[in-house]
Amino acid sequence: MFDLRGAIVGCLAVSLLATACSAPSTRPAARSGEAPAAAPPTRIVASIRAAPAGLHQQKTNPAGLVGSVSGLDALEELVHAGLVHGDDQGNRLPQLAEAVPTLENGLWSLLPDGRMTTSWRIKPSAQWHDGTPVTSSDFVFAAGVEQNPELGIPRNPVYDIVEAIDTPDAQTITVSWKRPYIEADGMFTYDIGLPLPRHLLEKSYTDDPAGFLGLPYWTQEFVGAGPYRIREWVADSHVVLQANERYILGKPKIDEIEVRFVPEATTMMANLLAGTIDLTIGRALSLEQAIQLRDKWKDGSMATKGGSWVRVTPQFINPNPTVITDVRFRRALLHAVDRQQLVESLMGGLGGIAHTFVGPDTPEYQFVEGRMTRYDYDPRRAVQLIEEIGYTRGGDGFFHDSSGQQLVVELRGPIQNPVHPKAVAAIADYWQAVGVRVDQLITPIQRAQDREFLTTYPGFELILIGNDVSSKGVRRYHSSSTPLPENRYLVNGNEARYRNADLDALIDRYVSTIPMDERMGALAGIVAHQTQNVTVMGMIYSVTPTVFANRIQHITAGRAGAARSTEAWNAHEWTVN
């Protein structure tokens, strides 16, 4: 007779035994041909010291202008792309374009009548985040938007010398220029003419131009062509970015970046030390704060970029005292300052002595280095030069003229930057140590918009300012950039109000010469003239810090100047250990 109960028990025993024998003690290995388990997505957290309302603010308040949103240019570079972009060495590199226009490759042409053309060919694989091809019409559309006065976008003066923008086909853009322009190869980049997706925005723009910059496109619905796409935008909080598989230079190696809006520096520093934020982008921390953080943060590092210098400008129109116009006196004051000590005390040993506005970290420095005049720290030489002029040092330790009048100069600086009052005090001490009495004046914020007061300082003015070699940066030393009563002091740039026909000719030649060798010859002449005649007194180079966790690799601090870049210029190459 068949024993049902025994059969069931026997089957269960066999089944349990088989299961026990086959059950592994660890996770089973993948079968032959089976794909390994996917690695978890890589993620980092960045921060900017601002709370932007949207990417439209990069058009209404572009980087470098008063009111610009700190770090927004870096956020834009994370999600968008131009025809070319700058690296951290000051070079222009192709991005959406196949090549950067040059005279050598024929994409930059000089015409016999003084005009010129530049052309770009868009890479066939260039796509918007939504997969739509980027075409030449997107750039023409963007240029039209930027020139619409109804939108409140500051007009870029470059458009004044653009004669026409032609699009022979969907992949080609040619710009005709009314006159030579040395930064023409930077058209359609982060400073001017970034493309806009015409297929998404043209109808909204045509129907309601006034509401164009208020569209959700500029936040949550942004579609760009950069290495990351916006997945989430939470006002006053953060943006979450996701790697763009279609990015023209290759899919980013980090899958996700959260960019937090942290307006307070102390909060940002605390989060960095706690490990809840991995890096800063934009002007997030002062150099002093970044150095303090670096010294405490064992898991972090600091990178810096140049692009500014602390300079002292003598007054060349109606100075008081008049000896300021004597080049020997200006040379003496440079010899009197231990500028290396200023580098140590004001920049933490970073930056360096500024003999000229052309920084040693720029490609142009090699062309001007041999033409500049240096004034090393030499207090005895300073005293000798002042004595040669006719001054005598009195019992009070200060110089006096032949009538017994004490030699006194005013040195002023604006209050907006914490470097200004520190530098003014330090330089005043050096000058007084060689016998020149100094009246220090820190310009109060109430007078920051008083153009006549700011322009007509009697002695010397100290300021931290950009020192790039762009046409705009160099033209600030031209006579036409001099603030005067006849232009209501509204012209900016030449704060020293030094005017010289020979220097003007060199500047005109520089900003209108396209061949590099000839242009660098003009730049060397400018530096030679300025340093020999001490028309501007360079003190130290300033640096801007970026701090980041050591686990992030391949990040740099970007670069200021003509071919500028932010920390995000190579974001697709960042990796995480």
Secondary structure as UniProt FT lines:
FT   HELIX           4..22
FT   TURN            32..33
FT   STRAND          43..48
FT   TURN            55..56
FT   HELIX           57..60
FT   TURN            63..64
FT   TURN            66..67
FT   TURN            70..71
FT   HELIX           72..79
FT   STRAND          84..86
FT   TURN            88..89
FT   STRAND          92..94
FT   TURN            103..106
FT   STRAND          108..110
FT   TURN            112..113
FT   STRAND          116..122
FT   TURN            124..125
FT   TURN            129..130
FT   HELIX           136..146
FT   HELIX           149..151
FT   HELIX           157..161
FT   STRAND          162..169
FT   TURN            170..171
FT   STRAND          172..177
FT   TURN            182..183
FT   HELIX           184..186
FT   TURN            187..188
FT   HELIX           198..207
FT   HELIX           209..214
FT   HELIX           216..218
FT   TURN            219..221
FT   STRAND          228..234
FT   TURN            235..237
FT   STRAND          238..243
FT   TURN            245..246
FT   TURN            248..249
FT   STRAND          256..261
FT   HELIX           265..274
FT   STRAND          279..280
FT   HELIX           287..296
FT   TURN            298..299
FT   STRAND          300..314
FT   HELIX           322..325
FT   HELIX           327..335
FT   HELIX           339..347
FT   TURN            348..349
FT   TURN            360..361
FT   TURN            363..364
FT   HELIX           365..368
FT   HELIX           369..371
FT   HELIX           379..389
FT   STRAND          392..393
FT   TURN            395..396
FT   STRAND          399..400
FT   TURN            402..403
FT   STRAND          408..414
FT   HELIX           419..433
FT   TURN            434..435
FT   STRAND          437..443
FT   HELIX           445..447
FT   TURN            448..449
FT   HELIX           451..455
FT   STRAND          460..466
FT   HELIX           471..475
FT   TURN            476..477
FT   HELIX           479..481
FT   HELIX           485..487
FT   TURN            488..489
FT   TURN            495..496
FT   HELIX           501..511
FT   HELIX           516..533
FT   STRAND          537..549
FT   TURN            550..551
FT   STRAND          552..553
FT   TURN            562..563
FT   HELIX           567..573
FT   STRAND          575..576
//
